[in-house]
Amino acid sequence: MSRKGYFSYVRVSTQRQGTLGTSLDEQQAAIERYAERFNLRIIKQFEERETAAKLGRPVFLDMLKALRRGKAEGLIIHKIDRSARNLKDWADLGSLIDRGVEVHFANESLDLNSRGGRLSADIQAVVAADYIRNLREETKKGIYGRLRQGLFPFPARPGYLDAGKGKPKRIDPVQGPLVKMAFETYASGKYGLNTLVERMYELGLRNKRNKKISRNGLTCILKNPFYMGVIRIAKTGQVFVGSHEPIVSKSLFRDVQNVFAGKRLPKTHKHFFAYRRLISCAGCRNFLIAEIQKNHIYYRCQSRSCPQKTIREELIEKRILDAFEKLRLTDHEHSLLEKYAREYQKEAPERLNEAKKLLEIELSQIENKLAKLADAYVEGVFDKDTFLSKKNEAIIRKEEIVEKLESLNIEQTDNLQDFHEFLELLKTASLSYKLGTLSEKRELVQIIFSNCEAEGKSLKIKMKKPFQTVLDRDRFPAGRPRQATPRKIVAWVKKVLFEACPDGYFVRSSRQLD
């Protein structure tokens, strides 16, 4: 009987294999029968649930260290592929054999001290390593096949549920809305990650173990494009259009990334100035800085060499109020806009079809572009990084077009409502400004104005479209003077109606409005 004894090592690749197939108990039983037959004493058992294709198995490495220190005379393993399916681990075992450590395989009659037995074992180890490489390649093919179908072949992310093999993930009716709320809350810029973690935990957001989602876990969620319908493989940088229903829109996801980039972080101020960073200097283009002097608010250019004088807030308000008064429509102008808005609504189906055709053409062009990119990459026209960058850009644009096509009917229905709200704003802008609080005044100026420039003691104002078009209505060239409705009015109405509708969906009609 041996003095020091032998180690035994058993392994399965996964927890599931521990109960099915060649289980740990079955391997250990075979090893014990082998030890009893050859009168070998087992002094310690090593058990591991880890693939042998992976380097760095902790139990296996600990066992090798103990053998190098002479803690046992040898080692008994069930089969060669239970010990190593990568050549590095097999080489480590070979070095121990060369040092005189006995290695036995209970299921294989191999004399590792002989040249023929060692060669046979080496061949079996190489075959096992090749088997793993082939299995890995086949697994990759299966995974990328699923990804190209838009399926996510991994466990569902928080906010989603697994729907079965070959099916897209479905939104968790409980956790999904909470994930969307986390995006919306963080996009507001009012909450830090630590505060948001606690807030979402109180509302019921949990991870897969039904515990609080950590700060790092929440960051991963908020930065993962999976939630806007795009699957991104972090290791390779590749992206695929997912077939699962997105939880958040593309715009909301971009807003969240802007907050992470520091582009939308709100700043706190000791004093609230209604026109802070809204008025620029005509000379040096810098924003005027507000300051309080003798209970009056002045806006001053801080550039030393700039000759721009200070402007009191009362003068700014008077100029803005005059501009709002000029926006007010006459009854005739209002009725014309209402009339042509109804005409616009009647023509909506035709414009809708036209817009769909344009988007479908662009979608087809992107499909062709992706095919050409793949061909160019195969032919070596550009490197992998350039290929992935161009491919990802095209895929994201494709997803945006698909989203536009899906929401086109809703957007067209909302256009007329937006136009009526625009008309109502024209009617009430002056009164709303007079009666509003400082924050309401600031918000109204931000909605309507695109630029305010101070030059001397005067203020030059430029409004956003279509407000500027309404303000400039007297500048439209006149047509024949005897028309009941002059051409300049019709041209102005058409321009206002066009600009008041969201970009991207409105297509100019070839017919004359009049």
Secondary structure as a PSIPRED ss2 file (coil, helix, strand):
# PSIPRED VFORMAT (PSIPRED V4.0)

   1 M C   1.000  0.000  0.000
   2 S C   1.000  0.000  0.000
   3 R C   1.000  0.000  0.000
   4 K C   1.000  0.000  0.000
   5 G C   1.000  0.000  0.000
   6 Y E   0.000  0.000  1.000
   7 F E   0.000  0.000  1.000
   8 S E   0.000  0.000  1.000
   9 Y E   0.000  0.000  1.000
  10 V E   0.000  0.000  1.000
  11 R E   0.000  0.000  1.000
  12 V E   0.000  0.000  1.000
  13 S C   1.000  0.000  0.000
  14 T C   1.000  0.000  0.000
  15 Q C   1.000  0.000  0.000
  16 R H   0.000  1.000  0.000
  17 Q H   0.000  1.000  0.000
  18 G H   0.000  1.000  0.000
  19 T C   1.000  0.000  0.000
  20 L C   1.000  0.000  0.000
  21 G C   1.000  0.000  0.000
  22 T C   1.000  0.000  0.000
  23 S C   1.000  0.000  0.000
  24 L H   0.000  1.000  0.000
  25 D H   0.000  1.000  0.000
  26 E H   0.000  1.000  0.000
  27 Q H   0.000  1.000  0.000
  28 Q H   0.000  1.000  0.000
  29 A H   0.000  1.000  0.000
  30 A H   0.000  1.000  0.000
  31 I H   0.000  1.000  0.000
  32 E H   0.000  1.000  0.000
  33 R H   0.000  1.000  0.000
  34 Y H   0.000  1.000  0.000
  35 A H   0.000  1.000  0.000
  36 E H   0.000  1.000  0.000
  37 R H   0.000  1.000  0.000
  38 F C   1.000  0.000  0.000
  39 N C   1.000  0.000  0.000
  40 L C   1.000  0.000  0.000
  41 R C   1.000  0.000  0.000
  42 I E   0.000  0.000  1.000
  43 I E   0.000  0.000  1.000
  44 K E   0.000  0.000  1.000
  45 Q E   0.000  0.000  1.000
  46 F E   0.000  0.000  1.000
  47 E E   0.000  0.000  1.000
  48 E E   0.000  0.000  1.000
  49 R E   0.000  0.000  1.000
  50 E C   1.000  0.000  0.000
  51 T C   1.000  0.000  0.000
  52 A C   1.000  0.000  0.000
  53 A C   1.000  0.000  0.000
  54 K C   1.000  0.000  0.000
  55 L C   1.000  0.000  0.000
  56 G C   1.000  0.000  0.000
  57 R C   1.000  0.000  0.000
  58 P H   0.000  1.000  0.000
  59 V H   0.000  1.000  0.000
  60 F H   0.000  1.000  0.000
  61 L H   0.000  1.000  0.000
  62 D H   0.000  1.000  0.000
  63 M H   0.000  1.000  0.000
  64 L H   0.000  1.000  0.000
  65 K H   0.000  1.000  0.000
  66 A H   0.000  1.000  0.000
  67 L H   0.000  1.000  0.000
  68 R H   0.000  1.000  0.000
  69 R C   1.000  0.000  0.000
  70 G C   1.000  0.000  0.000
  71 K C   1.000  0.000  0.000
  72 A C   1.000  0.000  0.000
  73 E C   1.000  0.000  0.000
  74 G E   0.000  0.000  1.000
  75 L E   0.000  0.000  1.000
  76 I E   0.000  0.000  1.000
  77 I E   0.000  0.000  1.000
  78 H C   1.000  0.000  0.000
  79 K C   1.000  0.000  0.000
  80 I H   0.000  1.000  0.000
  81 D H   0.000  1.000  0.000
  82 R H   0.000  1.000  0.000
  83 S H   0.000  1.000  0.000
  84 A C   1.000  0.000  0.000
  85 R C   1.000  0.000  0.000
  86 N C   1.000  0.000  0.000
  87 L H   0.000  1.000  0.000
  88 K H   0.000  1.000  0.000
  89 D H   0.000  1.000  0.000
  90 W H   0.000  1.000  0.000
  91 A H   0.000  1.000  0.000
  92 D H   0.000  1.000  0.000
  93 L H   0.000  1.000  0.000
  94 G H   0.000  1.000  0.000
  95 S H   0.000  1.000  0.000
  96 L H   0.000  1.000  0.000
  97 I H   0.000  1.000  0.000
  98 D H   0.000  1.000  0.000
  99 R C   1.000  0.000  0.000
 100 G C   1.000  0.000  0.000
 101 V C   1.000  0.000  0.000
 102 E E   0.000  0.000  1.000
 103 V E   0.000  0.000  1.000
 104 H E   0.000  0.000  1.000
 105 F E   0.000  0.000  1.000
 106 A C   1.000  0.000  0.000
 107 N C   1.000  0.000  0.000
 108 E C   1.000  0.000  0.000
 109 S C   1.000  0.000  0.000
 110 L C   1.000  0.000  0.000
 111 D C   1.000  0.000  0.000
 112 L C   1.000  0.000  0.000
 113 N C   1.000  0.000  0.000
 114 S C   1.000  0.000  0.000
 115 R H   0.000  1.000  0.000
 116 G H   0.000  1.000  0.000
 117 G H   0.000  1.000  0.000
 118 R H   0.000  1.000  0.000
 119 L H   0.000  1.000  0.000
 120 S H   0.000  1.000  0.000
 121 A H   0.000  1.000  0.000
 122 D H   0.000  1.000  0.000
 123 I H   0.000  1.000  0.000
 124 Q H   0.000  1.000  0.000
 125 A H   0.000  1.000  0.000
 126 V H   0.000  1.000  0.000
 127 V H   0.000  1.000  0.000
 128 A H   0.000  1.000  0.000
 129 A H   0.000  1.000  0.000
 130 D H   0.000  1.000  0.000
 131 Y H   0.000  1.000  0.000
 132 I H   0.000  1.000  0.000
 133 R H   0.000  1.000  0.000
 134 N H   0.000  1.000  0.000
 135 L H   0.000  1.000  0.000
 136 R H   0.000  1.000  0.000
 137 E H   0.000  1.000  0.000
 138 E H   0.000  1.000  0.000
 139 T H   0.000  1.000  0.000
 140 K H   0.000  1.000  0.000
 141 K H   0.000  1.000  0.000
 142 G H   0.000  1.000  0.000
 143 I H   0.000  1.000  0.000
 144 Y H   0.000  1.000  0.000
 145 G H   0.000  1.000  0.000
 146 R H   0.000  1.000  0.000
 147 L H   0.000  1.000  0.000
 148 R H   0.000  1.000  0.000
 149 Q C   1.000  0.000  0.000
 150 G C   1.000  0.000  0.000
 151 L C   1.000  0.000  0.000
 152 F C   1.000  0.000  0.000
 153 P C   1.000  0.000  0.000
 154 F C   1.000  0.000  0.000
 155 P C   1.000  0.000  0.000
 156 A C   1.000  0.000  0.000
 157 R C   1.000  0.000  0.000
 158 P C   1.000  0.000  0.000
 159 G C   1.000  0.000  0.000
 160 Y E   0.000  0.000  1.000
 161 L E   0.000  0.000  1.000
 162 D C   1.000  0.000  0.000
 163 A C   1.000  0.000  0.000
 164 G C   1.000  0.000  0.000
 165 K C   1.000  0.000  0.000
 166 G C   1.000  0.000  0.000
 167 K C   1.000  0.000  0.000
 168 P C   1.000  0.000  0.000
 169 K C   1.000  0.000  0.000
 170 R E   0.000  0.000  1.000
 171 I E   0.000  0.000  1.000
 172 D C   1.000  0.000  0.000
 173 P C   1.000  0.000  0.000
 174 V C   1.000  0.000  0.000
 175 Q H   0.000  1.000  0.000
 176 G H   0.000  1.000  0.000
 177 P H   0.000  1.000  0.000
 178 L H   0.000  1.000  0.000
 179 V H   0.000  1.000  0.000
 180 K H   0.000  1.000  0.000
 181 M H   0.000  1.000  0.000
 182 A H   0.000  1.000  0.000
 183 F H   0.000  1.000  0.000
 184 E H   0.000  1.000  0.000
 185 T H   0.000  1.000  0.000
 186 Y H   0.000  1.000  0.000
 187 A H   0.000  1.000  0.000
 188 S C   1.000  0.000  0.000
 189 G C   1.000  0.000  0.000
 190 K C   1.000  0.000  0.000
 191 Y C   1.000  0.000  0.000
 192 G C   1.000  0.000  0.000
 193 L H   0.000  1.000  0.000
 194 N H   0.000  1.000  0.000
 195 T H   0.000  1.000  0.000
 196 L H   0.000  1.000  0.000
 197 V H   0.000  1.000  0.000
 198 E H   0.000  1.000  0.000
 199 R H   0.000  1.000  0.000
 200 M H   0.000  1.000  0.000
 201 Y H   0.000  1.000  0.000
 202 E H   0.000  1.000  0.000
 203 L H   0.000  1.000  0.000
 204 G C   1.000  0.000  0.000
 205 L C   1.000  0.000  0.000
 206 R C   1.000  0.000  0.000
 207 N C   1.000  0.000  0.000
 208 K C   1.000  0.000  0.000
 209 R C   1.000  0.000  0.000
 210 N C   1.000  0.000  0.000
 211 K C   1.000  0.000  0.000
 212 K C   1.000  0.000  0.000
 213 I C   1.000  0.000  0.000
 214 S C   1.000  0.000  0.000
 215 R H   0.000  1.000  0.000
 216 N H   0.000  1.000  0.000
 217 G H   0.000  1.000  0.000
 218 L H   0.000  1.000  0.000
 219 T H   0.000  1.000  0.000
 220 C H   0.000  1.000  0.000
 221 I H   0.000  1.000  0.000
 222 L H   0.000  1.000  0.000
 223 K H   0.000  1.000  0.000
 224 N C   1.000  0.000  0.000
 225 P H   0.000  1.000  0.000
 226 F H   0.000  1.000  0.000
 227 Y H   0.000  1.000  0.000
 228 M H   0.000  1.000  0.000
 229 G C   1.000  0.000  0.000
 230 V E   0.000  0.000  1.000
 231 I E   0.000  0.000  1.000
 232 R E   0.000  0.000  1.000
 233 I C   1.000  0.000  0.000
 234 A C   1.000  0.000  0.000
 235 K C   1.000  0.000  0.000
 236 T C   1.000  0.000  0.000
 237 G C   1.000  0.000  0.000
 238 Q C   1.000  0.000  0.000
 239 V E   0.000  0.000  1.000
 240 F E   0.000  0.000  1.000
 241 V E   0.000  0.000  1.000
 242 G C   1.000  0.000  0.000
 243 S C   1.000  0.000  0.000
 244 H C   1.000  0.000  0.000
 245 E C   1.000  0.000  0.000
 246 P C   1.000  0.000  0.000
 247 I C   1.000  0.000  0.000
 248 V C   1.000  0.000  0.000
 249 S C   1.000  0.000  0.000
 250 K H   0.000  1.000  0.000
 251 S H   0.000  1.000  0.000
 252 L H   0.000  1.000  0.000
 253 F H   0.000  1.000  0.000
 254 R H   0.000  1.000  0.000
 255 D H   0.000  1.000  0.000
 256 V H   0.000  1.000  0.000
 257 Q H   0.000  1.000  0.000
 258 N H   0.000  1.000  0.000
 259 V H   0.000  1.000  0.000
 260 F H   0.000  1.000  0.000
 261 A C   1.000  0.000  0.000
 262 G C   1.000  0.000  0.000
 263 K C   1.000  0.000  0.000
 264 R C   1.000  0.000  0.000
 265 L C   1.000  0.000  0.000
 266 P C   1.000  0.000  0.000
 267 K C   1.000  0.000  0.000
 268 T C   1.000  0.000  0.000
 269 H C   1.000  0.000  0.000
 270 K C   1.000  0.000  0.000
 271 H C   1.000  0.000  0.000
 272 F C   1.000  0.000  0.000
 273 F C   1.000  0.000  0.000
 274 A C   1.000  0.000  0.000
 275 Y C   1.000  0.000  0.000
 276 R C   1.000  0.000  0.000
 277 R C   1.000  0.000  0.000
 278 L C   1.000  0.000  0.000
 279 I E   0.000  0.000  1.000
 280 S E   0.000  0.000  1.000
 281 C E   0.000  0.000  1.000
 282 A C   1.000  0.000  0.000
 283 G C   1.000  0.000  0.000
 284 C C   1.000  0.000  0.000
 285 R C   1.000  0.000  0.000
 286 N C   1.000  0.000  0.000
 287 F E   0.000  0.000  1.000
 288 L C   1.000  0.000  0.000
 289 I E   0.000  0.000  1.000
 290 A E   0.000  0.000  1.000
 291 E E   0.000  0.000  1.000
 292 I E   0.000  0.000  1.000
 293 Q E   0.000  0.000  1.000
 294 K C   1.000  0.000  0.000
 295 N C   1.000  0.000  0.000
 296 H E   0.000  0.000  1.000
 297 I E   0.000  0.000  1.000
 298 Y E   0.000  0.000  1.000
 299 Y E   0.000  0.000  1.000
 300 R E   0.000  0.000  1.000
 301 C C   1.000  0.000  0.000
 302 Q C   1.000  0.000  0.000
 303 S C   1.000  0.000  0.000
 304 R C   1.000  0.000  0.000
 305 S C   1.000  0.000  0.000
 306 C C   1.000  0.000  0.000
 307 P C   1.000  0.000  0.000
 308 Q C   1.000  0.000  0.000
 309 K C   1.000  0.000  0.000
 310 T C   1.000  0.000  0.000
 311 I E   0.000  0.000  1.000
 312 R E   0.000  0.000  1.000
 313 E H   0.000  1.000  0.000
 314 E H   0.000  1.000  0.000
 315 L H   0.000  1.000  0.000
 316 I H   0.000  1.000  0.000
 317 E H   0.000  1.000  0.000
 318 K H   0.000  1.000  0.000
 319 R H   0.000  1.000  0.000
 320 I H   0.000  1.000  0.000
 321 L H   0.000  1.000  0.000
 322 D H   0.000  1.000  0.000
 323 A H   0.000  1.000  0.000
 324 F H   0.000  1.000  0.000
 325 E H   0.000  1.000  0.000
 326 K H   0.000  1.000  0.000
 327 L H   0.000  1.000  0.000
 328 R C   1.000  0.000  0.000
 329 L C   1.000  0.000  0.000
 330 T C   1.000  0.000  0.000
 331 D H   0.000  1.000  0.000
 332 H H   0.000  1.000  0.000
 333 E H   0.000  1.000  0.000
 334 H H   0.000  1.000  0.000
 335 S H   0.000  1.000  0.000
 336 L H   0.000  1.000  0.000
 337 L H   0.000  1.000  0.000
 338 E H   0.000  1.000  0.000
 339 K H   0.000  1.000  0.000
 340 Y H   0.000  1.000  0.000
 341 A H   0.000  1.000  0.000
 342 R H   0.000  1.000  0.000
 343 E H   0.000  1.000  0.000
 344 Y H   0.000  1.000  0.000
 345 Q H   0.000  1.000  0.000
 346 K H   0.000  1.000  0.000
 347 E C   1.000  0.000  0.000
 348 A H   0.000  1.000  0.000
 349 P H   0.000  1.000  0.000
 350 E H   0.000  1.000  0.000
 351 R H   0.000  1.000  0.000
 352 L H   0.000  1.000  0.000
 353 N H   0.000  1.000  0.000
 354 E H   0.000  1.000  0.000
 355 A H   0.000  1.000  0.000
 356 K H   0.000  1.000  0.000
 357 K H   0.000  1.000  0.000
 358 L H   0.000  1.000  0.000
 359 L H   0.000  1.000  0.000
 360 E H   0.000  1.000  0.000
 361 I H   0.000  1.000  0.000
 362 E H   0.000  1.000  0.000
 363 L H   0.000  1.000  0.000
 364 S H   0.000  1.000  0.000
 365 Q H   0.000  1.000  0.000
 366 I H   0.000  1.000  0.000
 367 E H   0.000  1.000  0.000
 368 N H   0.000  1.000  0.000
 369 K H   0.000  1.000  0.000
 370 L H   0.000  1.000  0.000
 371 A H   0.000  1.000  0.000
 372 K H   0.000  1.000  0.000
 373 L H   0.000  1.000  0.000
 374 A H   0.000  1.000  0.000
 375 D H   0.000  1.000  0.000
 376 A H   0.000  1.000  0.000
 377 Y H   0.000  1.000  0.000
 378 V H   0.000  1.000  0.000
 379 E C   1.000  0.000  0.000
 380 G C   1.000  0.000  0.000
 381 V C   1.000  0.000  0.000
 382 F C   1.000  0.000  0.000
 383 D C   1.000  0.000  0.000
 384 K H   0.000  1.000  0.000
 385 D H   0.000  1.000  0.000
 386 T H   0.000  1.000  0.000
 387 F H   0.000  1.000  0.000
 388 L H   0.000  1.000  0.000
 389 S H   0.000  1.000  0.000
 390 K H   0.000  1.000  0.000
 391 K H   0.000  1.000  0.000
 392 N H   0.000  1.000  0.000
 393 E H   0.000  1.000  0.000
 394 A H   0.000  1.000  0.000
 395 I H   0.000  1.000  0.000
 396 I H   0.000  1.000  0.000
 397 R H   0.000  1.000  0.000
 398 K H   0.000  1.000  0.000
 399 E H   0.000  1.000  0.000
 400 E H   0.000  1.000  0.000
 401 I H   0.000  1.000  0.000
 402 V H   0.000  1.000  0.000
 403 E H   0.000  1.000  0.000
 404 K H   0.000  1.000  0.000
 405 L H   0.000  1.000  0.000
 406 E H   0.000  1.000  0.000
 407 S H   0.000  1.000  0.000
 408 L H   0.000  1.000  0.000
 409 N H   0.000  1.000  0.000
 410 I H   0.000  1.000  0.000
 411 E H   0.000  1.000  0.000
 412 Q H   0.000  1.000  0.000
 413 T H   0.000  1.000  0.000
 414 D H   0.000  1.000  0.000
 415 N H   0.000  1.000  0.000
 416 L H   0.000  1.000  0.000
 417 Q H   0.000  1.000  0.000
 418 D H   0.000  1.000  0.000
 419 F H   0.000  1.000  0.000
 420 H H   0.000  1.000  0.000
 421 E H   0.000  1.000  0.000
 422 F H   0.000  1.000  0.000
 423 L H   0.000  1.000  0.000
 424 E H   0.000  1.000  0.000
 425 L H   0.000  1.000  0.000
 426 L H   0.000  1.000  0.000
 427 K H   0.000  1.000  0.000
 428 T H   0.000  1.000  0.000
 429 A H   0.000  1.000  0.000
 430 S H   0.000  1.000  0.000
 431 L H   0.000  1.000  0.000
 432 S H   0.000  1.000  0.000
 433 Y H   0.000  1.000  0.000
 434 K H   0.000  1.000  0.000
 435 L H   0.000  1.000  0.000
 436 G C   1.000  0.000  0.000
 437 T C   1.000  0.000  0.000
 438 L H   0.000  1.000  0.000
 439 S H   0.000  1.000  0.000
 440 E H   0.000  1.000  0.000
 441 K H   0.000  1.000  0.000
 442 R H   0.000  1.000  0.000
 443 E H   0.000  1.000  0.000
 444 L H   0.000  1.000  0.000
 445 V H   0.000  1.000  0.000
 446 Q H   0.000  1.000  0.000
 447 I H   0.000  1.000  0.000
 448 I H   0.000  1.000  0.000
 449 F E   0.000  0.000  1.000
 450 S E   0.000  0.000  1.000
 451 N E   0.000  0.000  1.000
 452 C E   0.000  0.000  1.000
 453 E E   0.000  0.000  1.000
 454 A E   0.000  0.000  1.000
 455 E E   0.000  0.000  1.000
 456 G C   1.000  0.000  0.000
 457 K C   1.000  0.000  0.000
 458 S E   0.000  0.000  1.000
 459 L E   0.000  0.000  1.000
 460 K E   0.000  0.000  1.000
 461 I E   0.000  0.000  1.000
 462 K E   0.000  0.000  1.000
 463 M E   0.000  0.000  1.000
 464 K C   1.000  0.000  0.000
 465 K C   1.000  0.000  0.000
 466 P C   1.000  0.000  0.000
 467 F H   0.000  1.000  0.000
 468 Q H   0.000  1.000  0.000
 469 T H   0.000  1.000  0.000
 470 V H   0.000  1.000  0.000
 471 L H   0.000  1.000  0.000
 472 D C   1.000  0.000  0.000
 473 R H   0.000  1.000  0.000
 474 D H   0.000  1.000  0.000
 475 R H   0.000  1.000  0.000
 476 F C   1.000  0.000  0.000
 477 P C   1.000  0.000  0.000
 478 A C   1.000  0.000  0.000
 479 G C   1.000  0.000  0.000
 480 R C   1.000  0.000  0.000
 481 P C   1.000  0.000  0.000
 482 R C   1.000  0.000  0.000
 483 Q C   1.000  0.000  0.000
 484 A C   1.000  0.000  0.000
 485 T C   1.000  0.000  0.000
 486 P C   1.000  0.000  0.000
 487 R H   0.000  1.000  0.000
 488 K H   0.000  1.000  0.000
 489 I H   0.000  1.000  0.000
 490 V H   0.000  1.000  0.000
 491 A H   0.000  1.000  0.000
 492 W H   0.000  1.000  0.000
 493 V H   0.000  1.000  0.000
 494 K H   0.000  1.000  0.000
 495 K H   0.000  1.000  0.000
 496 V H   0.000  1.000  0.000
 497 L H   0.000  1.000  0.000
 498 F H   0.000  1.000  0.000
 499 E H   0.000  1.000  0.000
 500 A H   0.000  1.000  0.000
 501 C C   1.000  0.000  0.000
 502 P C   1.000  0.000  0.000
 503 D C   1.000  0.000  0.000
 504 G C   1.000  0.000  0.000
 505 Y C   1.000  0.000  0.000
 506 F C   1.000  0.000  0.000
 507 V C   1.000  0.000  0.000
 508 R C   1.000  0.000  0.000
 509 S C   1.000  0.000  0.000
 510 S C   1.000  0.000  0.000
 511 R C   1.000  0.000  0.000
 512 Q C   1.000  0.000  0.000
 513 L C   1.000  0.000  0.000
 514 D C   1.000  0.000  0.000
